[in-house]
Amino acid sequence: MTPTTVSWPAATARRMSRQWLTTPAPAGTGPAEVAARMLGAHAQVASAAEVSLALRTEGATRANVRHAVTGDHTLVRTFGPRGTVHLLPAADLSWWTGALSALPAGPGPFAPDVRMTPAQTEEVLAAIADALTGTELTVDELTEAVVRRAGPWAGDPVMPAFQTLWPRWRQVTHTAAHRGVLAFGADRGRKVTYTNPGCVPQDADESLARLVDRYLHAYGPVGAQDFALWLAAPRAWAAELFASLAAGGRIEEVSFPVGRAGPAYVVPGDTAFPDEPARGVRLLPYFDGYVIATRPRELLFPGPAAGRALAGGQAGNYPVLLIDGTVAGVWHQRRAGRRIVITVEPLAPLAAAHHRALEHEAERTAVILEGVADLTVGTVTVGPHA
């Protein structure tokens, strides 16, 4: 059978639609449902995650997202793809941890005298799980609790970090999250806390298959190398995983001739794509899932967009102006009392219709942030987020 041929405009239109960027989800759609569709919201910048989720739902604000995290707990703040902080649906956490805990560990960045042995790692993970069950602890409180349970060696200040030294146990923080025994609790003033979400990771093979399925549904057509880059996983490992899933009929190859290397895949039978290209203007915040996951990057960030909106080839370090599904500029916002001062720098003069759409989008962004928009079209002088 000849594989279905998919064009870049068709792929863009479907990705935009499935990300609720063409038409927002109906009012009342929960942030957890949106996060599930996006495969999590990058939350290193908390306000950016709030905008990412709320802009995809009619009438939502950051208050809806915050309630999902700290009120009804349908969202969990934890370490997700690429080891970065994400908001993930609580209902999906067991398979997320099943998949993330199955990723190849790699050699690790620490010197031999800093590293922990496998036995020490398991001892610390057990200590973390026990210490965080039924409570929330700051990192200093958790250090004391781990040292009490595992021994003084776990607290040795040997890990270079931010011009200081962290205790030895902290090198397995991400591992603890991926094992389902650590997630973020409620902030205590300016201090973060951790808690045990009580999650038991599901079977690794089925969890990885589900992750690939969700990834293909949201961002396909994609290939193994795209998946590896999105997940920060070894490319050879991803290629083996995709080959295994393809052999088992779990993914379907399509023809996606857009200057990429290797085959591209979709969910089996999921080969319908829109006839019309994407339309619309969107202001996407730092590290929005659409710009992080969409490949090939040179088509999402065409020409001058790559030089202006990428930072060392990295997507997400600038909030972006999206026109018809393609990066067309950068923007920045700051709060001044009730005013949300939004500066948008297009890479080309805006047509009148796009300018009107931009005004509406700025007003919507301000509503999400519970303020009033003050829009300027001009140069953004703020550099990329680290």
Backbone torsions as a table, in degrees:
resi	resn	phi	psi	omega
1	MET	NA	134.0	179.2
2	THR	-75.4	127.8	-179.5
3	PRO	-62.1	147.1	174.7
4	THR	-61.6	135.8	176.9
5	THR	-93.3	129.5	-177.7
6	VAL	-119.7	128.7	177.4
7	SER	-88.8	162.0	177.0
8	TRP	-61.2	-46.6	178.1
9	PRO	-59.3	-37.3	179.6
10	ALA	-68.4	-41.5	178.3
11	ALA	-63.6	-42.1	179.3
12	THR	-62.1	-44.9	-179.1
13	ALA	-62.1	-40.1	-179.4
14	ARG	-71.9	-40.7	177.5
15	ARG	-60.6	-45.2	178.7
16	MET	-59.9	-44.3	-179.2
17	SER	-64.3	-44.7	-177.4
18	ARG	-72.9	-18.0	175.2
19	GLN	-91.4	6.7	-176.5
20	TRP	56.6	35.1	176.5
21	LEU	-99.9	-16.3	172.9
22	THR	-82.0	-55.2	174.8
23	THR	-130.7	124.3	-179.1
24	PRO	-61.0	156.5	174.4
25	ALA	-62.5	153.4	-178.8
26	PRO	-59.5	149.6	176.8
27	ALA	-53.2	138.9	-179.1
28	GLY	94.8	-10.8	174.9
29	THR	-64.2	129.0	-175.5
30	GLY	-72.4	146.9	176.9
31	PRO	-56.3	-30.8	179.1
32	ALA	-65.8	-37.1	177.7
33	GLU	-66.5	-38.6	177.3
34	VAL	-66.2	-44.6	179.3
35	ALA	-62.0	-35.6	177.6
36	ALA	-63.5	-42.1	179.8
37	ARG	-65.9	-36.3	-177.4
38	MET	-82.0	-11.4	-168.9
39	LEU	65.2	45.9	175.8
40	GLY	91.1	154.0	176.4
41	ALA	-113.2	124.2	179.6
42	HIS	-62.2	124.1	-171.0
43	ALA	-124.0	24.4	174.2
44	GLN	-61.0	-38.1	170.2
45	VAL	-103.5	106.4	-171.1
46	ALA	-58.9	-43.2	-178.2
47	SER	-64.8	-31.9	178.6
48	ALA	-66.6	-41.9	177.3
49	ALA	-62.6	-39.3	178.8
50	GLU	-62.2	-42.8	178.7
51	VAL	-67.8	-43.4	-179.6
52	SER	-53.4	-46.0	-177.0
53	LEU	-77.5	-43.6	-174.9
54	ALA	-70.3	-34.5	-177.4
55	LEU	-66.2	-17.6	-178.5
56	ARG	-90.5	2.7	-179.3
57	THR	-129.9	130.9	-179.3
58	GLU	-58.5	122.3	173.4
59	GLY	79.0	0.6	-177.9
60	ALA	-76.7	155.0	174.6
61	THR	-131.2	177.5	179.3
62	ARG	-63.6	-24.6	178.7
63	ALA	-62.6	-36.6	177.5
64	ASN	-62.8	-40.9	-179.6
65	VAL	-68.7	-44.4	179.8
66	ARG	-61.3	-39.7	178.5
67	HIS	-63.7	-36.8	179.6
68	ALA	-65.6	-27.5	-179.9
69	VAL	-86.1	-48.2	-171.9
70	THR	-107.8	-11.7	-178.8
71	GLY	-98.7	-76.7	-178.5
72	ASP	-91.1	-2.0	173.6
73	HIS	56.2	34.1	174.6
74	THR	-81.3	-13.9	172.6
75	LEU	-115.8	143.0	178.0
76	VAL	-118.9	131.9	175.5
77	ARG	-93.4	117.4	-174.7
78	THR	-155.9	-178.4	178.2
79	PHE	-87.1	118.3	-175.2
80	GLY	-113.8	-136.8	-179.6
81	PRO	-56.4	142.5	178.8
82	ARG	64.8	13.5	-179.9
83	GLY	71.9	12.4	-178.2
84	THR	-97.1	159.1	-178.0
85	VAL	-70.0	129.3	-180.0
86	HIS	-134.3	156.9	164.5
87	LEU	-96.2	118.4	-179.2
88	LEU	-119.8	147.6	177.7
89	PRO	-63.9	132.5	178.8
90	ALA	-59.5	-35.0	-178.3
91	ALA	-67.6	-21.0	-178.8
92	ASP	-100.4	-1.9	-169.1
93	LEU	-62.9	-32.8	-177.1
94	SER	-66.2	-38.6	178.3
95	TRP	-81.9	-29.7	173.8
96	TRP	-60.0	-47.9	-179.7
97	THR	-67.4	-34.1	175.6
98	GLY	-60.0	-40.1	179.5
99	ALA	-75.2	-47.9	-175.6
100	LEU	-66.3	-35.4	179.3
101	SER	-73.6	-10.8	178.8
102	ALA	-93.6	-4.1	-179.6
103	LEU	-68.5	144.0	176.8
104	PRO	-57.4	137.6	-173.0
105	ALA	-73.9	-34.8	-176.2
106	GLY	79.9	172.9	-174.1
107	PRO	-73.2	-24.9	-178.4
108	GLY	85.1	148.4	-174.2
109	PRO	-90.7	-0.2	-169.0
110	PHE	-96.8	151.4	177.9
111	ALA	-66.9	156.9	-177.2
112	PRO	-55.1	-35.9	-177.8
113	ASP	-79.0	-5.1	178.0
114	VAL	-99.5	-34.0	-174.4
115	ARG	-61.5	155.0	174.6
116	MET	-102.6	146.3	175.8
117	THR	-73.5	162.5	175.7
118	PRO	-54.6	-38.9	179.8
119	ALA	-66.4	-41.8	178.1
120	GLN	-64.5	-38.8	178.6
121	THR	-59.8	-47.2	-179.8
122	GLU	-64.3	-36.6	179.5
123	GLU	-65.3	-42.8	179.8
124	VAL	-68.4	-40.4	178.4
125	LEU	-61.1	-40.1	176.8
126	ALA	-65.5	-38.2	179.1
127	ALA	-65.7	-42.3	178.4
128	ILE	-62.2	-47.6	-179.1
129	ALA	-57.7	-44.6	-178.4
130	ASP	-68.8	-43.8	-175.7
131	ALA	-66.7	-32.3	-174.3
132	LEU	-94.1	-6.9	-178.4
133	THR	-65.9	119.7	176.0
134	GLY	77.0	13.7	-178.8
135	THR	-152.2	172.9	175.0
136	GLU	-126.5	128.7	-176.4
137	LEU	-126.6	142.6	170.0
138	THR	-70.9	168.8	-177.7
139	VAL	-63.5	-35.1	178.2
140	ASP	-68.2	-41.1	177.6
141	GLU	-66.3	-37.5	179.0
142	LEU	-68.5	-36.5	176.4
143	THR	-58.9	-46.7	179.3
144	GLU	-61.0	-41.6	-178.1
145	ALA	-67.4	-40.1	179.2
146	VAL	-66.7	-42.5	179.6
147	VAL	-62.8	-39.4	178.4
148	ARG	-62.2	-36.3	-175.7
149	ARG	-87.7	-37.2	-173.8
150	ALA	-102.4	-26.1	-179.4
151	GLY	121.0	161.5	-175.9
152	PRO	-58.5	-30.7	-178.0
153	TRP	-57.4	-30.5	-178.2
154	ALA	-68.0	-22.0	-179.2
155	GLY	-99.2	3.4	179.7
156	ASP	-57.1	127.1	-179.8
157	PRO	-78.1	87.0	-172.4
158	VAL	-125.6	-8.8	-175.7
159	MET	-93.1	112.4	176.9
160	PRO	-63.1	128.3	-178.5
161	ALA	-162.2	119.4	173.7
162	PHE	50.2	50.7	176.2
163	GLN	61.3	26.0	174.3
164	THR	-144.9	-172.1	178.2
165	LEU	-125.5	127.0	177.5
166	TRP	-93.1	158.1	176.4
167	PRO	-65.2	151.3	-173.4
168	ARG	-54.5	-38.6	-173.2
169	TRP	-61.7	-23.5	-171.9
170	ARG	-69.8	-11.8	177.3
171	GLN	-68.7	-12.1	178.8
172	VAL	-109.7	18.4	178.4
173	THR	-57.9	-48.3	-179.4
174	HIS	-65.1	-38.7	178.6
175	THR	-61.3	-41.9	178.7
176	ALA	-61.5	-40.1	177.2
177	ALA	-64.2	-43.2	-178.8
178	HIS	-71.4	-20.2	173.6
179	ARG	-84.8	-7.3	176.9
180	GLY	86.0	17.2	-178.3
181	VAL	-111.6	1.9	179.4
182	LEU	-144.5	134.2	171.7
183	ALA	-150.4	170.5	179.0
184	PHE	-77.6	140.1	172.0
185	GLY	-97.7	-162.0	178.6
186	ALA	-74.4	139.6	176.9
187	ASP	-62.3	141.7	176.2
188	ARG	-111.9	91.6	-170.9
189	GLY	66.3	-123.6	178.2
190	ARG	-92.7	1.0	-177.9
191	LYS	-98.8	136.0	173.7
192	VAL	-80.0	156.8	172.8
193	THR	-126.2	162.3	176.4
194	TYR	-121.3	153.8	176.2
195	THR	-144.7	168.0	176.5
196	ASN	-98.1	112.5	-178.0
197	PRO	-73.4	-5.1	177.9
198	GLY	67.2	38.7	-175.6
199	CYS	-100.7	134.4	174.7
200	VAL	-105.9	113.8	-178.9
201	PRO	-59.0	139.4	176.8
202	GLN	-79.2	175.0	-179.9
203	ASP	-51.4	133.5	-173.6
204	ALA	-62.3	-48.4	-176.3
205	ASP	-63.0	-45.5	-180.0
206	GLU	-69.1	-33.9	178.8
207	SER	-67.7	-41.8	177.5
208	LEU	-64.7	-41.1	177.7
209	ALA	-61.9	-39.4	179.3
210	ARG	-68.3	-39.7	178.3
211	LEU	-61.9	-44.5	177.6
212	VAL	-62.0	-43.0	179.7
213	ASP	-58.6	-48.4	-180.0
214	ARG	-65.0	-38.8	-179.3
215	TYR	-65.4	-44.8	178.2
216	LEU	-64.1	-40.5	-179.7
217	HIS	-63.0	-40.6	-176.1
218	ALA	-79.5	-39.8	-167.7
219	TYR	-124.6	0.7	-177.6
220	GLY	-65.8	159.8	3.1
221	PRO	-73.7	139.0	177.7
222	VAL	-141.5	159.8	177.6
223	GLY	-115.3	178.1	-178.2
224	ALA	-61.0	-37.3	-178.5
225	GLN	-69.3	-36.0	175.1
226	ASP	-61.4	-45.1	179.4
227	PHE	-61.1	-43.0	180.0
228	ALA	-61.8	-43.7	-179.7
229	LEU	-66.6	-41.7	-179.7
230	TRP	-64.7	-36.1	-175.4
231	LEU	-93.8	-9.4	-172.9
232	ALA	58.3	48.6	-179.9
233	ALA	-115.4	159.8	178.5
234	PRO	-60.5	137.6	-177.5
235	ARG	-66.1	-40.0	-179.5
236	ALA	-63.2	-40.7	178.2
237	TRP	-62.7	-43.8	179.5
238	ALA	-63.8	-38.7	179.0
239	ALA	-62.9	-41.4	177.8
240	GLU	-65.1	-40.8	179.6
241	LEU	-62.4	-47.5	-179.1
242	PHE	-65.8	-38.6	178.5
243	ALA	-62.6	-40.5	178.6
244	SER	-65.2	-43.6	-180.0
245	LEU	-67.5	-36.7	178.0
246	ALA	-66.5	-41.5	179.3
247	ALA	-64.0	-31.2	179.7
248	GLY	-89.3	4.5	179.5
249	GLY	74.2	18.0	-178.0
250	ARG	-86.3	-16.2	175.6
251	ILE	-138.5	155.4	-175.7
252	GLU	-122.8	131.0	-179.7
253	GLU	-77.8	141.3	172.3
254	VAL	-129.3	164.1	175.8
255	SER	-92.0	117.2	-177.1
256	PHE	-129.5	74.4	-169.8
257	PRO	-80.3	76.5	-176.8
258	VAL	-127.2	40.1	175.5
259	GLY	74.4	29.2	-177.5
260	ARG	-105.1	164.1	176.5
261	ALA	-105.1	133.2	176.5
262	GLY	85.5	165.7	-177.7
263	PRO	-71.1	158.2	176.3
264	ALA	-117.6	151.8	-172.3
265	TYR	-134.3	158.8	169.9
266	VAL	-133.1	173.5	171.6
267	VAL	-64.9	139.7	-179.0
268	PRO	-51.5	128.1	179.5
269	GLY	81.8	-7.5	-176.3
270	ASP	-91.3	62.8	-171.6
271	THR	-111.7	11.0	176.9
272	ALA	-87.0	129.1	179.8
273	PHE	-129.6	151.5	-178.7
274	PRO	-62.3	148.1	175.3
275	ASP	-81.9	-29.4	-178.2
276	GLU	-95.9	143.4	178.5
277	PRO	-70.4	166.1	178.7
278	ALA	-67.0	145.0	176.5
279	ARG	-135.2	146.1	174.0
280	GLY	130.2	163.7	179.2
281	VAL	-117.2	131.2	178.5
282	ARG	-136.1	146.1	171.5
283	LEU	-107.1	107.2	-178.9
284	LEU	-98.5	136.7	-175.6
285	PRO	-79.8	-178.1	175.3
286	TYR	-49.7	136.8	168.9
287	PHE	56.6	31.4	177.6
288	ASP	-62.8	143.2	-175.9
289	GLY	-57.8	-33.2	-178.2
290	TYR	-63.1	-45.2	-177.2
291	VAL	-78.1	-27.8	179.2
292	ILE	-70.6	-41.8	-169.9
293	ALA	-94.4	-22.9	-174.3
294	THR	-71.5	129.2	178.3
295	ARG	-134.0	154.1	-1.1
296	PRO	-71.5	140.6	-175.0
297	ARG	-66.2	-31.7	-177.8
298	GLU	-68.3	-19.0	175.7
299	LEU	-89.5	-31.3	175.5
300	LEU	-72.4	-35.2	178.6
301	PHE	-115.6	72.4	-173.2
302	PRO	-75.6	146.1	171.9
303	GLY	51.4	-123.1	-176.6
304	PRO	-64.5	-18.2	179.2
305	ALA	-62.9	-34.0	-179.9
306	ALA	-64.8	-42.0	-179.6
307	GLY	-72.8	-30.1	-175.1
308	ARG	-93.6	-34.6	-169.7
309	ALA	-109.1	-4.1	172.4
310	LEU	-105.7	152.7	177.8
311	ALA	-122.1	103.1	-176.3
312	GLY	60.8	33.6	-178.4
313	GLY	84.1	-7.2	-177.9
314	GLN	-86.8	133.1	174.1
315	ALA	-90.1	150.4	174.6
316	GLY	102.2	-15.7	-177.3
317	ASN	-73.5	-17.8	171.6
318	TYR	-118.4	138.6	164.4
319	PRO	-63.7	143.7	-173.4
320	VAL	-123.0	148.8	168.2
321	LEU	-87.2	123.2	-178.9
322	LEU	-111.0	122.7	176.1
323	ILE	-120.8	120.5	-179.5
324	ASP	53.5	38.8	175.0
325	GLY	83.1	3.0	-177.4
326	THR	-122.6	142.3	179.8
327	VAL	-66.1	124.9	-175.6
328	ALA	-129.7	14.3	179.1
329	GLY	162.6	-175.9	178.4
330	VAL	-129.2	165.9	178.5
331	TRP	-151.3	169.5	179.0
332	HIS	-151.4	149.3	176.6
333	GLN	-133.0	147.2	172.2
334	ARG	-142.1	152.6	-177.9
335	ARG	-96.5	135.6	173.4
336	ALA	-132.3	87.6	-172.5
337	GLY	66.1	-124.1	178.1
338	ARG	-81.7	-16.7	-176.5
339	ARG	-78.7	134.7	170.4
340	ILE	-105.7	102.4	-175.8
341	VAL	-82.2	112.1	-175.2
342	ILE	-113.8	121.4	176.2
343	THR	-111.2	124.9	-178.6
344	VAL	-117.4	129.2	179.3
345	GLU	-114.4	94.9	176.1
346	PRO	-72.1	155.0	178.6
347	LEU	-89.0	-8.6	175.7
348	ALA	-148.6	155.6	178.7
349	PRO	-55.1	139.2	-178.3
350	LEU	-84.7	136.0	170.4
351	ALA	-65.8	158.3	-177.1
352	ALA	-57.4	-41.1	-179.6
353	ALA	-65.3	-39.1	178.6
354	HIS	-68.3	-35.4	178.8
355	HIS	-66.2	-41.8	177.4
356	ARG	-63.4	-40.9	178.3
357	ALA	-65.1	-36.1	178.3
358	LEU	-65.1	-41.2	177.9
359	GLU	-60.0	-42.8	178.0
360	HIS	-64.0	-41.1	-178.5
361	GLU	-66.6	-38.5	177.1
362	ALA	-64.3	-40.9	177.4
363	GLU	-62.9	-41.2	179.2
364	ARG	-64.9	-41.4	179.0
365	THR	-61.9	-41.8	178.7
366	ALA	-64.5	-39.7	177.2
367	VAL	-61.5	-43.5	178.2
368	ILE	-56.7	-40.2	-178.4
369	LEU	-87.8	7.7	175.0
370	GLU	62.2	47.8	177.8
371	GLY	-145.7	-165.0	-179.1
372	VAL	-121.3	133.9	-173.7
373	ALA	-74.2	140.7	171.2
374	ASP	-131.7	95.0	-170.5
375	LEU	-95.1	134.4	171.5
376	THR	-129.8	133.0	171.5
377	VAL	-98.5	112.3	-175.0
378	GLY	-174.1	-162.1	-175.5
379	THR	-82.2	132.1	172.4
380	VAL	-87.7	119.6	-176.0
381	THR	-98.7	-6.6	-179.5
382	VAL	-80.2	135.5	-179.9
383	GLY	-77.2	-179.0	-178.8
384	PRO	-69.8	151.9	174.6
385	HIS	-72.4	139.4	-178.4
386	ALA	-69.0	NA	NA
